[in-house]
Amino acid sequence: WRQQIRDQELMRRLKEDVHSPARARVNIPLYHSDDFYKAFNVKETDARFVSVDKRIRIW
């Protein structure tokens, strides 16, 4: 998802909307996927790097 949203509207949605913000719905799951790191050659020095021991494992 791509969207532009004012800070005030984002805060309102965080309090009232059951859905995660668009940015979080896509990016956060990717940052916890080993395949994402392999496909895009993500390194420890990259801004969105999450160390293996801190990645969420659901399945």
PDB file of N, H, CA, C and O in Angstrom:
ATOM      1  N   TRP A   1       0.836  -1.190   0.000  1.00  0.00           N
ATOM      2  CA  TRP A   1       0.000   0.000   0.000  1.00  0.00           C
ATOM      3  C   TRP A   1       0.869   1.238   0.000  1.00  0.00           C
ATOM      4  O   TRP A   1       1.959   1.268   0.572  1.00  0.00           O
ATOM      5  N   ARG A   2       0.357   2.245  -0.652  1.00  0.00           N
ATOM      6  H   ARG A   2      -0.528   2.221  -1.117  1.00  0.00           H
ATOM      7  CA  ARG A   2       1.024   3.550  -0.648  1.00  0.00           C
ATOM      8  C   ARG A   2      -0.044   4.580  -0.340  1.00  0.00           C
ATOM      9  O   ARG A   2      -1.111   4.587  -0.954  1.00  0.00           O
ATOM     10  N   GLN A   3       0.247   5.438   0.603  1.00  0.00           N
ATOM     11  H   GLN A   3       1.114   5.433   1.102  1.00  0.00           H
ATOM     12  CA  GLN A   3      -0.716   6.474   0.935  1.00  0.00           C
ATOM     13  C   GLN A   3      -0.010   7.656   1.569  1.00  0.00           C
ATOM     14  O   GLN A   3       1.091   7.539   2.107  1.00  0.00           O
ATOM     15  N   GLN A   4      -0.667   8.779   1.490  1.00  0.00           N
ATOM     16  H   GLN A   4      -1.562   8.873   1.053  1.00  0.00           H
ATOM     17  CA  GLN A   4      -0.217   9.963   2.206  1.00  0.00           C
ATOM     18  C   GLN A   4      -1.277  10.243   3.255  1.00  0.00           C
ATOM     19  O   GLN A   4      -2.470  10.273   2.952  1.00  0.00           O
ATOM     20  N   ILE A   5      -0.843  10.445   4.477  1.00  0.00           N
ATOM     21  H   ILE A   5       0.126  10.420   4.723  1.00  0.00           H
ATOM     22  CA  ILE A   5      -1.794  10.656   5.562  1.00  0.00           C
ATOM     23  C   ILE A   5      -1.195  11.656   6.548  1.00  0.00           C
ATOM     24  O   ILE A   5      -0.018  11.575   6.899  1.00  0.00           O
ATOM     25  N   ARG A   6      -2.006  12.574   6.976  1.00  0.00           N
ATOM     26  H   ARG A   6      -2.962  12.641   6.691  1.00  0.00           H
ATOM     27  CA  ARG A   6      -1.546  13.572   7.949  1.00  0.00           C
ATOM     28  C   ARG A   6      -1.378  12.909   9.313  1.00  0.00           C
ATOM     29  O   ARG A   6      -2.076  11.950   9.639  1.00  0.00           O
ATOM     30  N   ASP A   7      -0.452  13.428  10.097  1.00  0.00           N
ATOM     31  H   ASP A   7       0.115  14.208   9.832  1.00  0.00           H
ATOM     32  CA  ASP A   7      -0.179  12.863  11.425  1.00  0.00           C
ATOM     33  C   ASP A   7      -1.436  12.792  12.281  1.00  0.00           C
ATOM     34  O   ASP A   7      -1.659  11.801  12.976  1.00  0.00           O
ATOM     35  N   GLN A   8      -2.253  13.830  12.236  1.00  0.00           N
ATOM     36  H   GLN A   8      -2.072  14.635  11.671  1.00  0.00           H
ATOM     37  CA  GLN A   8      -3.479  13.863  13.040  1.00  0.00           C
ATOM     38  C   GLN A   8      -4.428  12.729  12.637  1.00  0.00           C
ATOM     39  O   GLN A   8      -5.025  12.084  13.499  1.00  0.00           O
ATOM     40  N   GLU A   9      -4.567  12.490  11.343  1.00  0.00           N
ATOM     41  H   GLU A   9      -4.082  13.015  10.643  1.00  0.00           H
ATOM     42  CA  GLU A   9      -5.441  11.415  10.871  1.00  0.00           C
ATOM     43  C   GLU A   9      -4.853  10.055  11.226  1.00  0.00           C
ATOM     44  O   GLU A   9      -5.595   9.145  11.594  1.00  0.00           O
ATOM     45  N   LEU A  10      -3.556   9.902  11.123  1.00  0.00           N
ATOM     46  H   LEU A  10      -2.953  10.642  10.824  1.00  0.00           H
ATOM     47  CA  LEU A  10      -2.915   8.650  11.509  1.00  0.00           C
ATOM     48  C   LEU A  10      -3.174   8.344  12.979  1.00  0.00           C
ATOM     49  O   LEU A  10      -3.503   7.211  13.329  1.00  0.00           O
ATOM     50  N   MET A  11      -3.027   9.335  13.830  1.00  0.00           N
ATOM     51  H   MET A  11      -2.759  10.255  13.546  1.00  0.00           H
ATOM     52  CA  MET A  11      -3.273   9.134  15.265  1.00  0.00           C
ATOM     53  C   MET A  11      -4.729   8.753  15.529  1.00  0.00           C
ATOM     54  O   MET A  11      -5.005   7.896  16.368  1.00  0.00           O
ATOM     55  N   ARG A  12      -5.653   9.385  14.817  1.00  0.00           N
ATOM     56  H   ARG A  12      -5.428  10.081  14.136  1.00  0.00           H
ATOM     57  CA  ARG A  12      -7.070   9.046  14.981  1.00  0.00           C
ATOM     58  C   ARG A  12      -7.318   7.592  14.586  1.00  0.00           C
ATOM     59  O   ARG A  12      -8.004   6.853  15.293  1.00  0.00           O
ATOM     60  N   ARG A  13      -6.753   7.194  13.453  1.00  0.00           N
ATOM     61  H   ARG A  13      -6.196   7.793  12.879  1.00  0.00           H
ATOM     62  CA  ARG A  13      -6.946   5.818  12.989  1.00  0.00           C
ATOM     63  C   ARG A  13      -6.306   4.805  13.934  1.00  0.00           C
ATOM     64  O   ARG A  13      -6.866   3.732  14.161  1.00  0.00           O
ATOM     65  N   LEU A  14      -5.156   5.130  14.480  1.00  0.00           N
ATOM     66  H   LEU A  14      -4.701   6.002  14.296  1.00  0.00           H
ATOM     67  CA  LEU A  14      -4.515   4.212  15.426  1.00  0.00           C
ATOM     68  C   LEU A  14      -5.404   3.952  16.636  1.00  0.00           C
ATOM     69  O   LEU A  14      -5.397   2.856  17.198  1.00  0.00           O
ATOM     70  N   LYS A  15      -6.161   4.954  17.030  1.00  0.00           N
ATOM     71  H   LYS A  15      -6.167   5.844  16.574  1.00  0.00           H
ATOM     72  CA  LYS A  15      -7.046   4.820  18.191  1.00  0.00           C
ATOM     73  C   LYS A  15      -8.371   4.153  17.848  1.00  0.00           C
ATOM     74  O   LYS A  15      -8.935   3.446  18.683  1.00  0.00           O
ATOM     75  N   GLU A  16      -8.885   4.365  16.622  1.00  0.00           N
ATOM     76  H   GLU A  16      -8.427   4.940  15.944  1.00  0.00           H
ATOM     77  CA  GLU A  16     -10.250   3.965  16.301  1.00  0.00           C
ATOM     78  C   GLU A  16     -10.384   2.844  15.282  1.00  0.00           C
ATOM     79  O   GLU A  16     -11.391   2.136  15.284  1.00  0.00           O
ATOM     80  N   ASP A  17      -9.404   2.666  14.421  1.00  0.00           N
ATOM     81  H   ASP A  17      -8.586   3.241  14.420  1.00  0.00           H
ATOM     82  CA  ASP A  17      -9.513   1.699  13.331  1.00  0.00           C
ATOM     83  C   ASP A  17      -8.913   0.359  13.750  1.00  0.00           C
ATOM     84  O   ASP A  17      -7.852   0.317  14.374  1.00  0.00           O
ATOM     85  N   VAL A  18      -9.589  -0.728  13.407  1.00  0.00           N
ATOM     86  H   VAL A  18     -10.450  -0.694  12.900  1.00  0.00           H
ATOM     87  CA  VAL A  18      -9.086  -2.061  13.766  1.00  0.00           C
ATOM     88  C   VAL A  18      -7.937  -2.502  12.858  1.00  0.00           C
ATOM     89  O   VAL A  18      -7.226  -3.451  13.188  1.00  0.00           O
ATOM     90  N   HIS A  19      -7.746  -1.837  11.732  1.00  0.00           N
ATOM     91  H   HIS A  19      -8.324  -1.066  11.464  1.00  0.00           H
ATOM     92  CA  HIS A  19      -6.704  -2.209  10.783  1.00  0.00           C
ATOM     93  C   HIS A  19      -5.383  -1.513  11.106  1.00  0.00           C
ATOM     94  O   HIS A  19      -5.363  -0.383  11.593  1.00  0.00           O
ATOM     95  N   SER A  20      -4.303  -2.196  10.829  1.00  0.00           N
ATOM     96  H   SER A  20      -4.320  -3.114  10.433  1.00  0.00           H
ATOM     97  CA  SER A  20      -2.973  -1.597  10.975  1.00  0.00           C
ATOM     98  C   SER A  20      -2.796  -0.515   9.922  1.00  0.00           C
ATOM     99  O   SER A  20      -3.439  -0.560   8.873  1.00  0.00           O
ATOM    100  N   PRO A  21      -1.934   0.451  10.189  1.00  0.00           N
ATOM    101  CA  PRO A  21      -1.630   1.436   9.145  1.00  0.00           C
ATOM    102  C   PRO A  21      -1.063   0.724   7.914  1.00  0.00           C
ATOM    103  O   PRO A  21      -0.395  -0.303   8.035  1.00  0.00           O
ATOM    104  N   ALA A  22      -1.334   1.275   6.741  1.00  0.00           N
ATOM    105  H   ALA A  22      -1.876   2.109   6.643  1.00  0.00           H
ATOM    106  CA  ALA A  22      -0.920   0.633   5.488  1.00  0.00           C
ATOM    107  C   ALA A  22       0.561   0.292   5.483  1.00  0.00           C
ATOM    108  O   ALA A  22       0.944  -0.800   5.064  1.00  0.00           O
ATOM    109  N   ARG A  23       1.390   1.207   5.940  1.00  0.00           N
ATOM    110  H   ARG A  23       1.079   2.094   6.280  1.00  0.00           H
ATOM    111  CA  ARG A  23       2.840   0.984   5.956  1.00  0.00           C
ATOM    112  C   ARG A  23       3.192  -0.262   6.764  1.00  0.00           C
ATOM    113  O   ARG A  23       4.062  -1.037   6.366  1.00  0.00           O
ATOM    114  N   ALA A  24       2.532  -0.452   7.875  1.00  0.00           N
ATOM    115  H   ALA A  24       1.825   0.177   8.198  1.00  0.00           H
ATOM    116  CA  ALA A  24       2.833  -1.586   8.748  1.00  0.00           C
ATOM    117  C   ALA A  24       2.302  -2.898   8.182  1.00  0.00           C
ATOM    118  O   ALA A  24       2.901  -3.950   8.406  1.00  0.00           O
ATOM    119  N   ARG A  25       1.196  -2.854   7.457  1.00  0.00           N
ATOM    120  H   ARG A  25       0.710  -2.000   7.275  1.00  0.00           H
ATOM    121  CA  ARG A  25       0.605  -4.076   6.910  1.00  0.00           C
ATOM    122  C   ARG A  25       1.518  -4.773   5.925  1.00  0.00           C
ATOM    123  O   ARG A  25       1.498  -5.999   5.820  1.00  0.00           O
ATOM    124  N   VAL A  26       2.306  -4.021   5.216  1.00  0.00           N
ATOM    125  H   VAL A  26       2.323  -3.025   5.302  1.00  0.00           H
ATOM    126  CA  VAL A  26       3.189  -4.601   4.205  1.00  0.00           C
ATOM    127  C   VAL A  26       4.612  -4.745   4.721  1.00  0.00           C
ATOM    128  O   VAL A  26       5.189  -5.831   4.662  1.00  0.00           O
ATOM    129  N   ASN A  27       5.171  -3.675   5.218  1.00  0.00           N
ATOM    130  H   ASN A  27       4.703  -2.792   5.266  1.00  0.00           H
ATOM    131  CA  ASN A  27       6.598  -3.656   5.545  1.00  0.00           C
ATOM    132  C   ASN A  27       6.982  -4.541   6.721  1.00  0.00           C
ATOM    133  O   ASN A  27       7.951  -5.293   6.623  1.00  0.00           O
ATOM    134  N   ILE A  28       6.269  -4.476   7.802  1.00  0.00           N
ATOM    135  H   ILE A  28       5.481  -3.865   7.881  1.00  0.00           H
ATOM    136  CA  ILE A  28       6.673  -5.229   8.995  1.00  0.00           C
ATOM    137  C   ILE A  28       6.702  -6.734   8.745  1.00  0.00           C
ATOM    138  O   ILE A  28       7.676  -7.381   9.130  1.00  0.00           O
ATOM    139  N   PRO A  29       5.676  -7.326   8.116  1.00  0.00           N
ATOM    140  CA  PRO A  29       5.792  -8.765   7.829  1.00  0.00           C
ATOM    141  C   PRO A  29       6.994  -9.098   6.944  1.00  0.00           C
ATOM    142  O   PRO A  29       7.643 -10.126   7.139  1.00  0.00           O
ATOM    143  N   LEU A  30       7.291  -8.236   5.977  1.00  0.00           N
ATOM    144  H   LEU A  30       6.764  -7.401   5.819  1.00  0.00           H
ATOM    145  CA  LEU A  30       8.445  -8.491   5.111  1.00  0.00           C
ATOM    146  C   LEU A  30       9.747  -8.496   5.886  1.00  0.00           C
ATOM    147  O   LEU A  30      10.606  -9.343   5.643  1.00  0.00           O
ATOM    148  N   TYR A  31       9.906  -7.575   6.805  1.00  0.00           N
ATOM    149  H   TYR A  31       9.208  -6.886   7.002  1.00  0.00           H
ATOM    150  CA  TYR A  31      11.147  -7.466   7.569  1.00  0.00           C
ATOM    151  C   TYR A  31      11.389  -8.679   8.459  1.00  0.00           C
ATOM    152  O   TYR A  31      12.490  -8.853   8.981  1.00  0.00           O
ATOM    153  N   HIS A  32      10.385  -9.506   8.636  1.00  0.00           N
ATOM    154  H   HIS A  32       9.490  -9.365   8.212  1.00  0.00           H
ATOM    155  CA  HIS A  32      10.517 -10.701   9.468  1.00  0.00           C
ATOM    156  C   HIS A  32      10.575 -11.977   8.625  1.00  0.00           C
ATOM    157  O   HIS A  32      10.542 -13.083   9.165  1.00  0.00           O
ATOM    158  N   SER A  33      10.661 -11.823   7.317  1.00  0.00           N
ATOM    159  H   SER A  33      10.688 -10.925   6.879  1.00  0.00           H
ATOM    160  CA  SER A  33      10.706 -12.962   6.401  1.00  0.00           C
ATOM    161  C   SER A  33      12.128 -13.191   5.893  1.00  0.00           C
ATOM    162  O   SER A  33      12.743 -12.291   5.322  1.00  0.00           O
ATOM    163  N   ASP A  34      12.640 -14.393   6.102  1.00  0.00           N
ATOM    164  H   ASP A  34      12.140 -15.125   6.566  1.00  0.00           H
ATOM    165  CA  ASP A  34      13.982 -14.730   5.612  1.00  0.00           C
ATOM    166  C   ASP A  34      14.066 -14.583   4.093  1.00  0.00           C
ATOM    167  O   ASP A  34      15.097 -14.170   3.563  1.00  0.00           O
ATOM    168  N   ASP A  35      12.982 -14.920   3.397  1.00  0.00           N
ATOM    169  H   ASP A  35      12.144 -15.255   3.827  1.00  0.00           H
ATOM    170  CA  ASP A  35      12.974 -14.818   1.937  1.00  0.00           C
ATOM    171  C   ASP A  35      13.172 -13.375   1.464  1.00  0.00           C
ATOM    172  O   ASP A  35      13.790 -13.145   0.425  1.00  0.00           O
ATOM    173  N   PHE A  36      12.659 -12.417   2.209  1.00  0.00           N
ATOM    174  H   PHE A  36      12.157 -12.604   3.054  1.00  0.00           H
ATOM    175  CA  PHE A  36      12.848 -11.001   1.883  1.00  0.00           C
ATOM    176  C   PHE A  36      14.336 -10.652   1.898  1.00  0.00           C
ATOM    177  O   PHE A  36      14.822  -9.950   1.010  1.00  0.00           O
ATOM    178  N   TYR A  37      15.044 -11.134   2.888  1.00  0.00           N
ATOM    179  H   TYR A  37      14.650 -11.704   3.609  1.00  0.00           H
ATOM    180  CA  TYR A  37      16.478 -10.846   3.006  1.00  0.00           C
ATOM    181  C   TYR A  37      17.266 -11.487   1.868  1.00  0.00           C
ATOM    182  O   TYR A  37      18.219 -10.902   1.354  1.00  0.00           O
ATOM    183  N   LYS A  38      16.861 -12.685   1.483  1.00  0.00           N
ATOM    184  H   LYS A  38      16.086 -13.160   1.900  1.00  0.00           H
ATOM    185  CA  LYS A  38      17.541 -13.369   0.381  1.00  0.00           C
ATOM    186  C   LYS A  38      17.238 -12.691  -0.956  1.00  0.00           C
ATOM    187  O   LYS A  38      18.145 -12.465  -1.757  1.00  0.00           O
ATOM    188  N   ALA A  39      15.977 -12.369  -1.196  1.00  0.00           N
ATOM    189  H   ALA A  39      15.241 -12.552  -0.545  1.00  0.00           H
ATOM    190  CA  ALA A  39      15.564 -11.797  -2.483  1.00  0.00           C
ATOM    191  C   ALA A  39      16.173 -10.423  -2.735  1.00  0.00           C
ATOM    192  O   ALA A  39      16.524 -10.096  -3.868  1.00  0.00           O
ATOM    193  N   PHE A  40      16.300  -9.624  -1.686  1.00  0.00           N
ATOM    194  H   PHE A  40      16.015  -9.891  -0.765  1.00  0.00           H
ATOM    195  CA  PHE A  40      16.773  -8.256  -1.856  1.00  0.00           C
ATOM    196  C   PHE A  40      18.170  -8.023  -1.284  1.00  0.00           C
ATOM    197  O   PHE A  40      18.629  -6.884  -1.188  1.00  0.00           O
ATOM    198  N   ASN A  41      18.834  -9.104  -0.909  1.00  0.00           N
ATOM    199  H   ASN A  41      18.461 -10.028  -0.987  1.00  0.00           H
ATOM    200  CA  ASN A  41      20.212  -9.034  -0.421  1.00  0.00           C
ATOM    201  C   ASN A  41      20.362  -7.993   0.696  1.00  0.00           C
ATOM    202  O   ASN A  41      21.275  -7.167   0.668  1.00  0.00           O
ATOM    203  N   VAL A  42      19.459  -8.043   1.672  1.00  0.00           N
ATOM    204  H   VAL A  42      18.718  -8.714   1.695  1.00  0.00           H
ATOM    205  CA  VAL A  42      19.454  -7.091   2.785  1.00  0.00           C
ATOM    206  C   VAL A  42      20.625  -7.394   3.713  1.00  0.00           C
ATOM    207  O   VAL A  42      20.869  -8.549   4.064  1.00  0.00           O
ATOM    208  N   LYS A  43      21.334  -6.364   4.101  1.00  0.00           N
ATOM    209  H   LYS A  43      21.136  -5.426   3.816  1.00  0.00           H
ATOM    210  CA  LYS A  43      22.509  -6.486   4.968  1.00  0.00           C
ATOM    211  C   LYS A  43      22.230  -5.903   6.347  1.00  0.00           C
ATOM    212  O   LYS A  43      21.270  -5.153   6.523  1.00  0.00           O
ATOM    213  N   GLU A  44      23.055  -6.241   7.314  1.00  0.00           N
ATOM    214  H   GLU A  44      23.835  -6.851   7.171  1.00  0.00           H
ATOM    215  CA  GLU A  44      22.906  -5.733   8.683  1.00  0.00           C
ATOM    216  C   GLU A  44      22.963  -4.214   8.749  1.00  0.00           C
ATOM    217  O   GLU A  44      22.405  -3.614   9.667  1.00  0.00           O
ATOM    218  N   THR A  45      23.611  -3.604   7.815  1.00  0.00           N
ATOM    219  H   THR A  45      24.064  -4.092   7.069  1.00  0.00           H
ATOM    220  CA  THR A  45      23.740  -2.142   7.817  1.00  0.00           C
ATOM    221  C   THR A  45      22.528  -1.431   7.215  1.00  0.00           C
ATOM    222  O   THR A  45      22.432  -0.206   7.291  1.00  0.00           O
ATOM    223  N   ASP A  46      21.608  -2.179   6.625  1.00  0.00           N
ATOM    224  H   ASP A  46      21.686  -3.174   6.563  1.00  0.00           H
ATOM    225  CA  ASP A  46      20.407  -1.576   6.041  1.00  0.00           C
ATOM    226  C   ASP A  46      19.440  -1.127   7.133  1.00  0.00           C
ATOM    227  O   ASP A  46      19.353  -1.743   8.195  1.00  0.00           O
ATOM    228  N   ALA A  47      18.725  -0.057   6.860  1.00  0.00           N
ATOM    229  H   ALA A  47      18.795   0.444   5.997  1.00  0.00           H
ATOM    230  CA  ALA A  47      17.852   0.577   7.865  1.00  0.00           C
ATOM    231  C   ALA A  47      16.773  -0.353   8.409  1.00  0.00           C
ATOM    232  O   ALA A  47      16.435  -0.271   9.590  1.00  0.00           O
ATOM    233  N   ARG A  48      16.240  -1.214   7.596  1.00  0.00           N
ATOM    234  H   ARG A  48      16.514  -1.281   6.637  1.00  0.00           H
ATOM    235  CA  ARG A  48      15.122  -2.067   8.021  1.00  0.00           C
ATOM    236  C   ARG A  48      15.542  -3.472   8.455  1.00  0.00           C
ATOM    237  O   ARG A  48      14.696  -4.354   8.612  1.00  0.00           O
ATOM    238  N   PHE A  49      16.821  -3.676   8.643  1.00  0.00           N
ATOM    239  H   PHE A  49      17.508  -2.961   8.515  1.00  0.00           H
ATOM    240  CA  PHE A  49      17.319  -4.993   9.040  1.00  0.00           C
ATOM    241  C   PHE A  49      16.826  -5.363  10.437  1.00  0.00           C
ATOM    242  O   PHE A  49      16.893  -4.558  11.366  1.00  0.00           O
ATOM    243  N   VAL A  50      16.329  -6.595  10.569  1.00  0.00           N
ATOM    244  H   VAL A  50      16.275  -7.248   9.815  1.00  0.00           H
ATOM    245  CA  VAL A  50      15.945  -7.152  11.872  1.00  0.00           C
ATOM    246  C   VAL A  50      16.791  -8.406  12.057  1.00  0.00           C
ATOM    247  O   VAL A  50      16.775  -9.294  11.204  1.00  0.00           O
ATOM    248  N   SER A  51      17.521  -8.486  13.147  1.00  0.00           N
ATOM    249  H   SER A  51      17.534  -7.764  13.839  1.00  0.00           H
ATOM    250  CA  SER A  51      18.395  -9.643  13.364  1.00  0.00           C
ATOM    251  C   SER A  51      17.561 -10.921  13.468  1.00  0.00           C
ATOM    252  O   SER A  51      16.406 -10.893  13.892  1.00  0.00           O
ATOM    253  N   VAL A  52      18.163 -12.023  13.078  1.00  0.00           N
ATOM    254  H   VAL A  52      19.102 -12.045  12.734  1.00  0.00           H
ATOM    255  CA  VAL A  52      17.464 -13.307  13.024  1.00  0.00           C
ATOM    256  C   VAL A  52      16.827 -13.651  14.367  1.00  0.00           C
ATOM    257  O   VAL A  52      15.703 -14.153  14.400  1.00  0.00           O
ATOM    258  N   ASP A  53      17.514 -13.395  15.459  1.00  0.00           N
ATOM    259  H   ASP A  53      18.427 -12.987  15.431  1.00  0.00           H
ATOM    260  CA  ASP A  53      16.979 -13.750  16.775  1.00  0.00           C
ATOM    261  C   ASP A  53      15.811 -12.860  17.208  1.00  0.00           C
ATOM    262  O   ASP A  53      15.126 -13.181  18.179  1.00  0.00           O
ATOM    263  N   LYS A  54      15.574 -11.756  16.509  1.00  0.00           N
ATOM    264  H   LYS A  54      16.130 -11.496  15.720  1.00  0.00           H
ATOM    265  CA  LYS A  54      14.459 -10.866  16.859  1.00  0.00           C
ATOM    266  C   LYS A  54      13.304 -10.931  15.863  1.00  0.00           C
ATOM    267  O   LYS A  54      12.285 -10.268  16.054  1.00  0.00           O
ATOM    268  N   ARG A  55      13.454 -11.720  14.810  1.00  0.00           N
ATOM    269  H   ARG A  55      14.282 -12.259  14.655  1.00  0.00           H
ATOM    270  CA  ARG A  55      12.375 -11.859  13.825  1.00  0.00           C
ATOM    271  C   ARG A  55      11.249 -12.704  14.410  1.00  0.00           C
ATOM    272  O   ARG A  55      11.479 -13.713  15.077  1.00  0.00           O
ATOM    273  N   ILE A  56      10.050 -12.268  14.145  1.00  0.00           N
ATOM    274  H   ILE A  56       9.863 -11.449  13.604  1.00  0.00           H
ATOM    275  CA  ILE A  56       8.862 -12.968  14.645  1.00  0.00           C
ATOM    276  C   ILE A  56       8.644 -14.228  13.823  1.00  0.00           C
ATOM    277  O   ILE A  56       8.681 -14.188  12.593  1.00  0.00           O
ATOM    278  N   ARG A  57       8.421 -15.327  14.491  1.00  0.00           N
ATOM    279  H   ARG A  57       8.391 -15.360  15.490  1.00  0.00           H
ATOM    280  CA  ARG A  57       8.148 -16.614  13.835  1.00  0.00           C
ATOM    281  C   ARG A  57       6.747 -17.065  14.230  1.00  0.00           C
ATOM    282  O   ARG A  57       6.472 -17.300  15.407  1.00  0.00           O
ATOM    283  N   ILE A  58       5.875 -17.184  13.253  1.00  0.00           N
ATOM    284  H   ILE A  58       6.099 -16.993  12.297  1.00  0.00           H
ATOM    285  CA  ILE A  58       4.502 -17.616  13.533  1.00  0.00           C
ATOM    286  C   ILE A  58       4.309 -19.074  13.141  1.00  0.00           C
ATOM    287  O   ILE A  58       3.720 -19.854  13.890  1.00  0.00           O
ATOM    288  N   TRP A  59       4.815 -19.442  11.949  1.00  0.00           N
ATOM    289  H   TRP A  59       5.294 -18.808  11.341  1.00  0.00           H
ATOM    290  CA  TRP A  59       4.640 -20.809  11.500  1.00  0.00           C
ATOM    291  C   TRP A  59       5.952 -21.528  11.505  1.00  0.00           C
ATOM    292  O   TRP A  59       6.013 -22.706  11.155  1.00  0.00           O
TER     293      TRP A  59
END
